[in-house]
């Protein structure tokens, strides 16, 4: 079971070494998507380090955070196991914080996902 044997994972969920994580972490590819609003900033990134601190379950290696634009205070956060979950989770956060209008505008402006 890979969920208990490694702390570090690549973007496909495969266990990697700390050295591989450090090399990968220097890449801008770790940023999955970012959305800026008037009052907030939504960012989804690959963490590489498993943030699932429970005994069971898949590694949580992606994270979406919402920050306030004025004070950069953490307003919301979710973590995911797969790139597909992270992409969908980013869209969920955009909808949660902007409503349908904001989500549709964001989709029209930039649907530039990283593979």
C-alpha positions as CSV (number, residue, x, y, z in Angstrom):
1,X,0.0,0.0,0.0
2,X,1.7,3.2,-1.2
3,X,-0.3,5.4,1.1
4,X,1.8,4.2,4.0
5,X,5.2,3.9,2.4
6,X,6.0,7.4,1.2
7,X,5.6,11.0,2.2
8,X,6.3,12.4,-1.2
9,X,4.4,11.9,-4.5
10,X,4.6,13.1,-8.0
11,X,1.6,14.7,-9.8
12,X,0.4,11.3,-10.9
13,X,0.4,10.0,-7.3
14,X,3.5,7.8,-7.7
15,X,5.9,7.7,-4.7
16,X,9.1,9.7,-5.2
17,X,12.2,10.5,-3.1
18,X,12.8,13.8,-1.3
19,X,15.4,14.6,-3.9
20,X,12.9,14.1,-6.7
21,X,10.4,16.3,-4.9
22,X,12.9,19.1,-4.5
23,X,13.8,19.0,-8.2
24,X,10.1,18.9,-9.2
25,X,9.2,21.7,-6.7
26,X,11.3,24.2,-8.4
27,X,9.1,24.0,-11.5
28,X,6.2,26.4,-12.1
29,X,4.2,23.4,-13.2
30,X,3.3,22.8,-9.6
31,X,0.7,25.6,-10.0
32,X,-2.4,24.0,-11.4
33,X,-4.6,27.1,-11.6
34,X,-5.1,30.5,-10.1
35,X,-8.1,32.8,-10.2
36,X,-8.2,36.4,-9.0
37,X,-11.3,38.2,-7.8
38,X,-11.8,41.7,-6.4
39,X,-11.7,40.5,-2.8
40,X,-10.0,37.1,-3.0
41,X,-7.3,35.0,-4.7
42,X,-7.9,31.3,-5.4
43,X,-4.8,29.1,-5.9
44,X,-4.6,25.3,-6.6
45,X,-1.2,23.7,-6.4
46,X,0.5,20.4,-6.3
47,X,2.0,19.9,-2.8
48,X,4.1,16.8,-3.4
49,X,4.1,16.1,0.4
50,X,1.2,13.9,1.6
51,X,-1.1,16.1,3.7
52,X,-3.3,13.2,4.7
53,X,-2.5,12.8,8.4
54,X,-5.1,10.2,9.0
55,X,-4.2,6.5,9.4
56,X,-6.1,5.5,6.3
57,X,-6.9,7.0,2.9
58,X,-5.1,8.1,-0.2
59,X,-2.3,10.7,-0.1
60,X,-3.6,14.3,-0.3
61,X,-1.0,16.0,-2.6
62,X,-3.0,18.9,-4.2
63,X,-4.5,21.9,-2.4
64,X,-6.8,24.7,-3.3
65,X,-6.7,27.8,-1.0
66,X,-8.7,31.0,-1.0
67,X,-6.9,34.1,0.3
68,X,-8.2,37.6,1.0
69,X,-6.8,40.1,-1.4
70,X,-6.3,42.8,1.2
71,X,-4.7,40.8,4.0
72,X,-3.9,37.4,2.4
73,X,-5.8,35.8,5.3
74,X,-6.7,32.1,4.6
75,X,-10.4,32.1,3.9
76,X,-11.0,28.5,2.6
77,X,-9.0,25.3,1.8
78,X,-9.5,21.9,0.4
79,X,-7.1,19.0,-0.4
80,X,-7.2,16.3,-3.1
81,X,-5.6,13.1,-4.1
82,X,-5.6,13.5,-7.9
83,X,-5.0,16.1,-10.5
84,X,-8.5,15.6,-11.8
85,X,-9.9,16.2,-8.3
86,X,-7.8,19.3,-7.9
87,X,-9.0,20.8,-11.2
88,X,-12.6,20.1,-10.3
89,X,-12.0,21.4,-6.8
90,X,-10.7,24.7,-8.2
91,X,-13.8,25.1,-10.2
92,X,-15.9,24.3,-7.2
93,X,-14.1,27.0,-5.2
94,X,-14.5,29.6,-8.0
95,X,-18.2,28.8,-8.0
96,X,-18.4,28.9,-4.2
97,X,-16.7,32.3,-4.0
98,X,-18.2,34.0,-7.2
99,X,-21.4,32.2,-8.0
100,X,-22.3,31.0,-11.5
101,X,-21.6,34.4,-13.2
102,X,-18.0,34.4,-11.9
103,X,-17.5,30.7,-12.8
104,X,-18.8,31.2,-16.4
105,X,-16.7,34.4,-16.8
106,X,-13.6,32.5,-15.5
107,X,-14.2,29.6,-17.9
108,X,-14.5,32.0,-20.9
109,X,-11.4,34.0,-20.0
110,X,-9.0,31.1,-19.3
111,X,-9.5,27.4,-19.3
112,X,-5.8,26.8,-19.4
113,X,-5.3,23.5,-17.5
114,X,-1.9,21.9,-17.2
115,X,-1.6,18.3,-18.1
